[in-house]
């Protein structure tokens, strides 16, 4: 039998469960519907009750397995998720999915689960390393378990019974249906949950909407092709490509991008159709120990710069345990980019979901065989995050930074990056030092010099210095609504007079571009203009 490795996305919630004896009944008797937020213990009872019920249907009915496979492949949220709310009334051979589950449980039990877990989700396993995908799930196999991830173990249900628990760090090699909560959509209202009509959902970010163009991140070489840097940046480099402080220095590339300014034509009008984008990101493997942390505490405020692999293992024990806990239930990390400018009162927030196999190359070790649970032997594996190797991912759906009009906006922008974890919201007010170019550099919508003009002279001086007589300092307070458990991955300043392209070279007539990059210590990225 092929060996597979199962890797998914975000930390499971720490909960208590119904006992195994409870699952011999049709439902857990002490579960009740409530409109108030439920406790962790109650939530896990619902999750495990649902997993037990679903596992009976999966074991008995090939059409249910086919249904879940088909729905997951649609990737409605750009992940192999099946949101129960959206599919519960879908017919399977003339009977709704919901009614099939009721036949293995009770209407009362299913109603309670629906009311208390509105984002109930079924994730179908995808593992790049050993070619396991929802697309190749064998629906003739009724031994596909339903899993629920807990604090230190993961429980597998087969035909209604909790048959196996494996420790965190042991990774199964077989297809699994994972019961969890969807993190990419907004919870439907109570009225919508009760409705049997056409259902609609709201995504937390357009980047999660699978109905839009399928802009999946693409792994490419460390050198950018033209599509991922933008023709405007390429043209700017043809004029501004020196390191000698002259009028041709690389620092002035944005003068061409936004104003059409060249060394020969030093006045130009603002091009309002140009915008900037984060073109690629590369995640340092050490960041894993930060973004995979939501395991032992409800909220996490660890400093990613101190949370390196050595101290993490000393503080937390087996890193593999963290890995499975983090990668088991959601399928992707939710990277949150906060873009701070002087012209906005709140940060612009953009999400980029990336799966572990898109971020890193992995190493596999320490196989272990389970030979007594299934008819056929199935394996588990361990992987060591200390041996991860990062990939550079160019984004077809780029993160927009917006246009940069320095006649109104400061010369600095700030970009903060988080990996968002489920937790309570908080309003955070932060103060930023900004530097603005003086009005003497502009005439209405036109810029009248290369770089920043010196006060009292007719010449520009070809200055790109942020601290000079041509600038003034301002302070800006920005309030951002942020999930307080999110993991900080660092902050960078982006300066208008920094290059977009550092170098260019040709190979057999094909041109490639070395992008100027920014690094938070955990995340490296480059900026394109289009």
C-alpha positions as CSV (number, residue, x, y, z in Angstrom):
1,X,0.0,0.0,0.0
2,X,1.3,3.5,-0.8
3,X,2.7,5.4,2.1
4,X,1.1,8.9,2.6
5,X,1.8,11.8,4.9
6,X,-1.0,14.0,6.1
7,X,-0.4,17.7,6.6
8,X,-3.0,20.3,7.2
9,X,-3.5,23.8,8.6
10,X,-4.2,25.4,12.1
11,X,-4.2,24.6,15.7
12,X,-7.1,22.6,17.2
13,X,-9.1,24.2,20.0
14,X,-8.3,22.7,23.4
15,X,-11.4,20.9,24.6
16,X,-12.9,18.0,26.6
17,X,-14.9,15.2,25.1
18,X,-17.9,12.9,25.6
19,X,-16.8,9.6,27.0
20,X,-16.8,6.5,24.7
21,X,-19.9,5.2,26.6
22,X,-21.8,8.3,25.4
23,X,-21.2,7.3,21.8
24,X,-23.0,4.1,22.4
25,X,-26.1,6.2,22.8
26,X,-27.7,8.2,19.9
27,X,-26.4,11.4,21.4
28,X,-24.7,13.0,24.4
29,X,-27.6,13.5,26.8
30,X,-26.1,16.6,28.5
31,X,-25.8,18.6,25.2
32,X,-28.3,21.5,25.0
33,X,-29.0,24.2,22.5
34,X,-27.9,27.6,23.6
35,X,-27.7,31.0,21.9
36,X,-24.8,32.0,24.2
37,X,-21.2,31.2,23.4
38,X,-20.5,27.6,24.4
39,X,-17.6,26.3,26.4
40,X,-14.6,24.5,25.0
41,X,-15.8,21.3,26.6
42,X,-19.3,21.6,25.1
43,X,-17.8,22.4,21.7
44,X,-15.7,19.3,21.7
45,X,-18.7,17.1,22.6
46,X,-20.5,18.4,19.5
47,X,-17.5,17.8,17.3
48,X,-17.0,14.3,18.5
49,X,-20.7,13.5,18.3
50,X,-20.8,14.7,14.8
51,X,-17.6,12.8,13.9
52,X,-19.0,9.6,15.4
53,X,-22.2,10.0,13.4
54,X,-20.5,11.0,10.2
55,X,-18.2,8.0,10.5
56,X,-21.2,5.6,10.5
57,X,-22.5,7.1,7.3
58,X,-19.1,7.1,5.7
59,X,-18.6,3.5,6.6
60,X,-22.0,2.3,5.4
61,X,-22.5,4.4,2.3
62,X,-20.3,4.7,-0.8
63,X,-22.6,7.5,-2.0
64,X,-21.7,9.6,1.1
65,X,-18.0,9.1,0.4
66,X,-18.5,10.1,-3.2
67,X,-20.5,13.2,-2.1
68,X,-17.8,14.4,0.2
69,X,-15.1,13.8,-2.3
70,X,-17.0,15.7,-5.0
71,X,-17.9,18.7,-2.8
72,X,-14.3,19.0,-1.5
73,X,-12.9,19.1,-5.0
74,X,-15.0,22.2,-5.7
75,X,-12.8,24.1,-3.2
76,X,-15.4,26.7,-2.6
77,X,-13.0,28.4,-0.2
78,X,-9.9,27.5,-2.1
79,X,-9.3,24.6,0.3
80,X,-10.7,21.1,0.3
81,X,-13.4,22.0,2.7
82,X,-17.1,21.0,2.8
83,X,-19.0,23.5,4.8
84,X,-21.9,21.6,6.4
85,X,-24.2,24.6,6.3
86,X,-23.9,24.8,2.5
87,X,-24.4,21.1,1.8
88,X,-26.7,19.8,4.5
89,X,-29.8,20.0,2.3
90,X,-28.1,18.6,-0.8
91,X,-29.7,15.3,-2.0
92,X,-27.7,12.0,-2.0
93,X,-29.7,9.5,-4.0
94,X,-32.9,11.2,-3.1
95,X,-32.2,11.9,0.6
96,X,-30.6,15.0,2.0
97,X,-27.2,14.8,3.6
98,X,-28.7,16.1,6.8
99,X,-31.4,13.4,6.8
100,X,-28.8,10.7,6.2
101,X,-26.9,11.9,9.3
102,X,-30.2,11.9,11.3
103,X,-30.8,8.3,10.4
104,X,-27.5,7.4,12.2
105,X,-28.3,9.7,15.1
106,X,-31.4,11.7,15.8
107,X,-33.0,15.0,14.6
108,X,-32.5,16.5,18.1
109,X,-28.8,15.8,18.1
110,X,-28.2,17.1,14.7
111,X,-30.2,20.2,15.4
112,X,-28.2,20.9,18.5
113,X,-24.9,20.5,16.6
114,X,-26.1,22.9,13.8
115,X,-27.2,25.5,16.3
116,X,-24.0,25.5,18.3
117,X,-21.3,25.1,15.6
118,X,-22.5,27.2,12.6
119,X,-19.1,26.8,10.9
120,X,-19.0,23.0,11.1
121,X,-16.7,21.8,8.4
122,X,-15.5,18.6,6.9
123,X,-11.9,18.8,5.5
124,X,-10.8,16.1,3.1
125,X,-7.1,15.3,3.4
126,X,-4.5,16.5,0.9
127,X,-0.8,15.5,1.2
128,X,1.6,16.6,-1.5
129,X,4.6,14.6,-0.3
130,X,3.1,11.1,-1.2
131,X,0.6,12.1,-3.8
132,X,-2.5,11.8,-1.6
133,X,-5.3,14.1,-2.7
134,X,-9.1,14.3,-2.5
135,X,-9.0,13.6,-6.3
136,X,-7.5,10.2,-5.8
137,X,-9.6,9.2,-2.7
138,X,-10.9,5.6,-3.4
139,X,-14.6,5.7,-2.6
140,X,-14.8,1.9,-2.8
141,X,-12.8,1.9,0.5
142,X,-15.2,2.1,3.4
143,X,-12.3,2.2,5.9
144,X,-11.8,6.0,5.7
145,X,-11.9,7.3,9.3
146,X,-13.3,10.6,10.5
147,X,-10.8,12.5,12.7
148,X,-11.0,15.1,15.4
149,X,-7.8,16.8,16.6
150,X,-7.4,17.4,20.4
151,X,-4.8,18.7,22.8
152,X,-2.2,16.0,22.6
153,X,-3.8,13.3,20.5
154,X,-6.0,12.9,17.4
155,X,-9.0,10.6,17.6
156,X,-10.2,8.5,14.7
157,X,-13.7,7.3,14.4
158,X,-14.7,4.3,12.3
159,X,-18.3,3.2,12.0
160,X,-19.3,5.2,15.0
161,X,-16.6,4.1,17.4
162,X,-13.5,5.9,18.6
163,X,-11.1,3.2,17.4
164,X,-7.7,4.9,17.6
165,X,-5.9,7.8,19.1
166,X,-2.4,8.7,17.9
167,X,0.0,11.1,19.6
168,X,0.7,14.4,18.1
169,X,3.7,13.9,15.8
170,X,2.5,10.6,14.5
171,X,1.1,11.3,11.0
172,X,-1.2,8.8,9.3
173,X,-0.6,7.7,5.7
174,X,-4.3,7.3,4.7
175,X,-7.2,9.4,3.6
176,X,-9.1,11.0,6.4
177,X,-12.2,13.2,6.8
178,X,-11.4,15.8,9.4
179,X,-14.2,17.5,11.4
180,X,-13.3,21.1,12.3
181,X,-14.6,24.7,12.0
182,X,-14.1,26.6,8.9
183,X,-11.9,29.7,9.3
184,X,-12.4,31.3,5.9
185,X,-16.1,32.3,6.0
186,X,-18.2,34.4,8.4
187,X,-20.6,32.4,10.5
188,X,-24.2,32.5,9.1
189,X,-27.0,34.1,11.2
190,X,-29.3,32.0,13.3
191,X,-32.1,32.7,10.8
192,X,-29.9,31.5,7.9
193,X,-29.0,28.4,9.8
194,X,-32.7,27.5,10.0
195,X,-33.5,28.3,6.4
196,X,-33.9,25.5,3.9
197,X,-33.7,27.9,0.9
198,X,-30.8,29.1,-1.2
199,X,-27.8,29.7,1.0
200,X,-25.2,32.4,0.8
201,X,-22.0,33.0,2.6
202,X,-19.6,35.8,3.2
203,X,-15.8,35.2,2.9
204,X,-13.4,36.8,5.4
205,X,-11.3,37.8,2.4
206,X,-11.8,37.7,-1.4
207,X,-8.7,35.6,-1.5
208,X,-10.8,32.7,-0.1
209,X,-13.5,32.9,-2.7
210,X,-13.2,29.8,-4.8
211,X,-15.8,31.2,-7.3
212,X,-13.3,33.8,-8.4
213,X,-10.4,33.1,-10.8
214,X,-8.3,30.4,-9.3
215,X,-5.3,32.4,-8.5
216,X,-3.1,29.8,-6.8
217,X,0.4,30.7,-5.5
218,X,3.1,29.5,-7.9
219,X,6.5,28.2,-6.9
220,X,9.2,29.7,-9.1
221,X,12.9,30.3,-9.0
222,X,14.4,33.0,-6.8
223,X,14.6,35.3,-9.9
224,X,11.4,37.0,-11.0
225,X,10.1,36.8,-14.5
226,X,8.5,39.9,-16.1
227,X,4.9,39.0,-15.1
228,X,5.9,39.1,-11.4
229,X,7.7,42.4,-11.4
230,X,5.7,44.5,-13.8
231,X,6.6,46.3,-17.0
232,X,6.7,49.7,-15.3
233,X,9.4,48.5,-13.0
234,X,11.4,47.0,-15.9
235,X,11.1,50.3,-17.8
236,X,12.2,52.3,-14.7
237,X,15.3,50.1,-14.4
238,X,16.3,51.0,-17.9
239,X,16.7,54.6,-16.8
240,X,17.6,54.2,-13.1
241,X,20.1,51.4,-12.7
242,X,23.2,52.8,-11.0
243,X,24.7,52.6,-7.5
244,X,26.8,55.7,-7.8
245,X,24.5,58.4,-6.4
246,X,24.1,60.0,-9.8
247,X,20.9,61.0,-11.5
248,X,20.7,57.4,-12.8
249,X,20.7,55.8,-9.4
250,X,18.3,52.9,-8.7
251,X,16.6,54.8,-5.9
252,X,14.6,56.9,-8.4
253,X,12.8,54.1,-10.1
254,X,9.4,55.1,-8.5
255,X,9.8,58.6,-10.0
256,X,9.5,57.0,-13.4
257,X,6.7,54.6,-12.3
258,X,4.4,57.2,-10.9
259,X,5.5,60.4,-12.8
260,X,7.2,59.2,-15.9
261,X,10.3,61.1,-14.9
262,X,13.6,60.2,-16.6
263,X,17.0,61.7,-16.4
264,X,16.3,63.6,-19.6
265,X,12.7,64.7,-18.6
266,X,12.6,65.6,-15.0
267,X,9.0,66.8,-14.7
268,X,5.9,64.6,-14.9
269,X,2.3,64.2,-13.9
270,X,1.0,61.6,-11.5
271,X,-0.1,58.3,-13.1
272,X,-3.1,57.3,-11.0
273,X,-3.5,53.9,-12.8
274,X,-0.4,52.4,-11.2
275,X,-0.5,50.3,-8.0
276,X,2.0,48.4,-6.0
277,X,1.7,44.7,-5.0
278,X,3.5,42.2,-2.9
279,X,4.7,39.8,-5.6
280,X,6.2,37.0,-3.7
281,X,6.7,35.8,-0.1
282,X,9.2,33.4,1.4
283,X,8.6,32.1,5.0
284,X,11.7,31.3,7.1
285,X,11.3,27.7,8.4
286,X,12.0,29.0,11.9
287,X,8.7,30.9,11.7
288,X,7.0,27.5,11.9
289,X,7.7,27.6,15.7
290,X,5.7,30.8,16.0
291,X,2.8,30.2,13.7
292,X,2.3,26.6,15.0
293,X,2.1,27.6,18.6
294,X,-1.6,27.7,19.5
295,X,-1.7,24.5,21.4
296,X,-1.4,24.9,25.2
297,X,-2.9,28.3,25.7
298,X,-6.0,30.1,24.6
299,X,-4.1,33.2,23.5
300,X,-0.5,33.4,22.4
301,X,1.8,36.5,22.5
302,X,5.2,34.8,21.9
303,X,7.9,36.9,20.3
304,X,8.8,35.3,17.0
305,X,12.4,36.6,17.2
306,X,13.0,34.8,20.4
307,X,11.0,31.7,19.5
308,X,13.7,29.9,17.4
309,X,13.9,26.2,16.9
310,X,16.3,25.6,19.8
311,X,14.5,27.5,22.5
312,X,11.1,26.2,21.3
313,X,12.1,22.6,21.6
314,X,13.5,23.3,25.1
315,X,10.4,25.1,26.1
316,X,7.7,22.9,24.5
317,X,9.2,19.5,23.9
318,X,8.7,17.6,20.7
319,X,8.4,20.0,17.8
320,X,6.6,17.2,15.8
321,X,3.8,17.4,18.3
322,X,3.3,21.0,17.5
323,X,3.5,20.3,13.8
324,X,0.6,17.8,13.7
325,X,-1.5,19.9,16.0
326,X,-1.0,22.9,13.8
327,X,-1.2,21.2,10.4
328,X,-4.0,18.8,11.2
329,X,-7.3,20.6,11.1
330,X,-7.5,23.6,8.7
331,X,-5.3,23.0,5.7
332,X,-3.6,26.4,5.4
333,X,-2.0,29.2,7.4
334,X,-3.8,32.6,7.2
335,X,-1.1,35.2,6.6
336,X,-2.4,38.7,7.5
337,X,-0.8,41.7,5.9
338,X,-1.5,45.1,7.5
339,X,-0.5,48.0,5.3
340,X,-0.1,51.3,7.1
341,X,0.0,54.6,5.2
342,X,-0.2,58.3,6.4
343,X,-3.4,58.9,4.5
344,X,-5.5,56.3,6.2
345,X,-6.9,56.1,9.7
346,X,-6.9,52.3,9.8
347,X,-4.6,49.7,8.4
348,X,-5.5,48.1,5.1
349,X,-5.7,44.3,5.8
350,X,-5.2,41.6,3.2
351,X,-5.1,37.8,3.7
352,X,-3.0,35.3,1.9
353,X,-3.7,31.6,2.7
354,X,-0.8,29.3,2.1
355,X,-0.5,25.6,2.8
356,X,2.5,24.1,4.5
357,X,3.6,22.2,1.4
358,X,3.6,25.5,-0.5
359,X,5.9,27.1,2.1
360,X,8.5,24.4,2.8
361,X,10.2,21.3,1.6
362,X,10.0,18.6,4.4
363,X,12.0,15.7,5.6
364,X,10.4,12.4,6.8
365,X,11.7,10.0,9.3
366,X,10.8,7.4,12.0
367,X,8.0,5.3,10.4
368,X,5.7,3.3,12.6
369,X,3.2,0.7,11.4
370,X,-0.4,0.1,12.7
371,X,-1.3,-3.4,11.7
372,X,-4.2,-4.3,13.9
373,X,-6.8,-1.5,13.3
374,X,-7.6,-1.9,9.6
375,X,-7.6,-5.0,7.4
376,X,-4.6,-3.5,5.7
377,X,-1.5,-2.1,7.4
378,X,-1.3,1.7,7.5
379,X,1.7,3.8,8.5
380,X,2.4,6.9,10.5
381,X,5.4,9.1,10.2
382,X,7.3,11.8,12.0
383,X,8.8,15.0,10.5
384,X,11.3,17.4,11.9
385,X,10.5,21.1,11.4
386,X,14.2,21.9,12.1
387,X,15.0,20.4,8.7
388,X,12.4,22.4,6.7
389,X,13.7,24.3,3.6
390,X,11.8,27.4,2.5
391,X,10.3,28.0,-0.9
392,X,9.8,31.3,-2.7
393,X,6.2,31.6,-3.7
394,X,5.1,34.1,-6.4
395,X,1.5,35.1,-6.0
396,X,-0.9,35.2,-8.9
397,X,-3.3,36.9,-6.5
398,X,-0.9,39.6,-5.4
399,X,-1.4,41.6,-2.2
400,X,-2.3,45.2,-3.2
401,X,-0.5,48.1,-1.5
402,X,-2.4,50.7,-3.6
403,X,-0.9,53.6,-5.5
404,X,1.6,55.9,-3.9
405,X,1.1,59.6,-4.3
406,X,3.9,61.3,-2.4
407,X,2.4,64.7,-2.9
408,X,-0.1,63.7,-0.3
409,X,1.3,60.5,1.3
410,X,4.4,60.1,3.4
411,X,7.6,58.7,2.0
412,X,7.3,55.7,4.3
413,X,4.8,52.8,4.4
414,X,4.8,50.2,7.1
415,X,3.9,46.6,6.5
416,X,3.1,44.3,9.5
417,X,2.6,40.6,9.0
418,X,0.8,38.1,11.3
419,X,-0.4,34.6,11.0
420,X,-4.0,34.9,12.3
421,X,-5.2,32.6,15.0
422,X,-8.7,32.2,16.3
423,X,-9.1,34.4,19.4
424,X,-10.9,37.4,20.7
425,X,-10.9,40.7,18.7
426,X,-9.2,43.8,20.1
427,X,-8.6,47.4,18.9
428,X,-4.9,48.2,18.8
429,X,-3.7,51.8,18.4
430,X,-0.1,52.2,17.3
431,X,1.9,55.3,16.6
432,X,4.1,55.6,13.5
433,X,6.7,58.2,12.5
434,X,6.2,59.4,9.0
435,X,8.2,61.6,6.8
436,X,6.6,63.7,4.0
437,X,8.2,65.5,1.0
438,X,7.7,69.3,1.1
439,X,5.2,70.9,-1.4
440,X,8.1,72.6,-3.2
441,X,8.8,69.3,-4.9
442,X,5.4,69.5,-6.6
443,X,3.3,71.7,-8.8
444,X,-0.3,70.4,-8.4
445,X,-0.3,66.8,-9.7
446,X,3.1,67.2,-11.3
447,X,6.5,66.4,-9.7
448,X,9.2,68.9,-10.7
449,X,12.4,67.1,-10.0
450,X,14.2,63.8,-9.9
451,X,14.3,62.7,-6.3
452,X,13.9,65.4,-3.6
453,X,14.6,69.0,-4.4
454,X,17.0,71.0,-2.2
455,X,15.6,74.1,-0.5
456,X,17.0,77.4,-1.8
457,X,18.5,75.9,-5.0
458,X,17.2,75.4,-8.5
459,X,18.7,72.0,-8.8
460,X,17.3,68.8,-7.4
461,X,20.6,67.6,-6.0
462,X,19.4,64.1,-7.0
463,X,18.6,63.5,-3.3
464,X,16.9,60.3,-2.1
465,X,17.6,60.9,1.6
466,X,14.6,60.6,3.8
467,X,16.1,63.0,6.4
468,X,16.9,66.2,4.6
469,X,15.8,69.8,4.3
470,X,13.3,68.7,1.7
471,X,11.2,66.7,4.1
472,X,9.2,67.1,7.3
473,X,8.3,64.6,10.1
474,X,4.8,63.8,11.1
475,X,3.3,61.3,13.6
476,X,0.3,59.1,12.7
477,X,-1.8,57.0,15.1
478,X,-3.4,54.0,13.4
479,X,-6.2,51.9,15.0
480,X,-6.4,48.3,13.8
481,X,-8.9,45.6,14.8
482,X,-6.8,42.5,15.3
483,X,-7.3,39.0,16.7
484,X,-5.3,39.1,19.9
485,X,-4.0,35.6,19.6
486,X,-2.4,36.2,16.1
487,X,1.3,35.5,15.8
488,X,3.4,38.5,14.9
489,X,5.9,37.8,12.1
490,X,7.6,41.2,12.0
491,X,7.3,44.7,10.5
492,X,9.2,46.6,7.8
493,X,9.4,50.1,6.5
494,X,9.0,50.5,2.7
495,X,10.6,53.8,1.5
496,X,9.5,55.5,-1.7
497,X,13.1,56.0,-2.8
498,X,14.2,52.4,-2.6
499,X,14.6,50.4,-5.9
500,X,12.1,47.9,-7.2
501,X,14.7,46.0,-9.3
502,X,18.3,45.6,-8.1
503,X,19.7,43.9,-11.2
504,X,18.8,42.4,-14.5
505,X,20.6,39.8,-16.6
506,X,20.0,37.8,-19.8
507,X,20.4,34.1,-20.5
508,X,20.1,33.0,-24.1
509,X,18.0,36.0,-24.9
510,X,15.7,35.5,-21.9
511,X,15.7,38.3,-19.3
512,X,15.4,37.8,-15.6
513,X,15.2,40.3,-12.7
514,X,16.6,40.4,-9.3
515,X,13.9,42.1,-7.2
516,X,14.6,44.4,-4.2
517,X,13.4,42.5,-1.2
518,X,12.3,43.2,2.4
519,X,12.7,40.9,5.3
520,X,10.9,41.0,8.7
521,X,13.1,38.2,10.1
522,X,10.4,35.7,9.4
523,X,9.0,36.7,6.1
524,X,10.8,37.9,3.0
525,X,8.9,39.6,0.1
526,X,9.3,41.7,-3.0
527,X,7.2,44.4,-4.6
528,X,5.8,44.6,-8.1
529,X,4.1,47.6,-9.9
530,X,1.3,47.2,-12.4
